[in-house]
């Protein structure tokens, strides 16, 4: 369910992906598979920011970010390294660099400290 949910996310079927990810999280939690459940929780948070990390509509620039870019920015602002972010979002470190460079450019930022201040 977790892998299928991620596949649906990459194909743009967010609604079905969230449903599968929620089922996977519930099942893994019931089994006591905490590390796996935490990974699914991270993917769910990346899918649904308004319920997982607050409303982005307060800043028009933040609202312009893609969900993945926002997830990357949120994790960077929390103090995670690019490698940690990549592991959490199940992407490469290069993908994290890509998203962060676009986040910094769109928001007119030059440091993670500035990013932390606006998030």
N, C-alpha and C positions, 0 to 999 in steps of 0.2 A: 504494500500500500504506500509506503514511503517513497520507494523508487517510482512507482506509477504516478504518484502525486507530483513528484519533481519533473517527470516527463511531461505531464499535462501542463505544468507551469511553463516549461520551455516552449510548448506549442501554443501558449496563450489562452488555455482553457482554465482560467483562474478559479471559477466556481467549482468545477469538478475536482480540481487539484486540492482546494481547501477541504472539501468533503473527505477525500481520501486521506489527506494528512491528519485531519481530526480523528478519523477512525484509527489510523496507525498510532497516533499519540495515545489514544484511549487504550488500545490493545497492549501497547508496550508498557504503559503505566501499570495496567492490571497484571502484567507478567513480572513486574519489578525490574524491567530492563531500563534502568534510569539513564545510562549514557545515551542509549538509542532514543529514548523518549525525549531527552533534551535536544538532540539533533533535530527531531521532528518539530519540536516546539520552536526552535530557531527558524525553521523553514516556514512554519505557520506565521510567525511574527513578521517574516519578510513578505508574506503574502498580504497581510491585513494590518497595515500600520495604524489605521485610525483606532482600532480596538487594542492593538498591542503596544503602541508607543505614543499615543496622543494624536491630536488632530494637527495635520500639516497645513491646514488652510490659513493659519495665522500669518504665514509669510508666503506671499505669492511666489517668490523665488524657490522656496522649498517645495511648493506644490508642483513646480515645473520638473522636479526630479523624477526619474523613473523609480519604480518600487525597489529595484535592485540597487540603484545608485543611492537611494535613501537608506536602505538597510546597511550598505557599506559605510555610508557617512555616520550613521547612528553608532555602529560598532567602533569606528575610528574615534569618534568623539568620546566613547566610553573608555578609551585608552588601549584598545587592542592593537596589536601590530598587524601589518599586512598579512603575515603568515597565519596569525590567529583568525583574522577575518576570513581568509580564504578557506581555512579548515571549517569554520563555523557555517559558511554559506555554501560549502562544497563547490568552490570554484578555484581557479589558479590564482597565485599571487599577482600575476600579470593582469588578470581580470580586475582584481582589487585596485591595482595601480591605475588602470584605465578608468574605472568608475570614479575613483578619488580625484583624478586629474580633471574630469568633467564637472564634478561637484565643486571643486575649488574654482574652476573657471566660471561656472554659472553663478556662483554665489559671491565671486570677487574676493576670495579668501587666499591667504598665503600660508596659513599654519593650521595644525590640528587644534591648537588652543583657540583660535578664532572660530573654528567649526564647533568646538565644544560650547562656546559662548552662545551661539545662535540655536543650538539644538537643546 
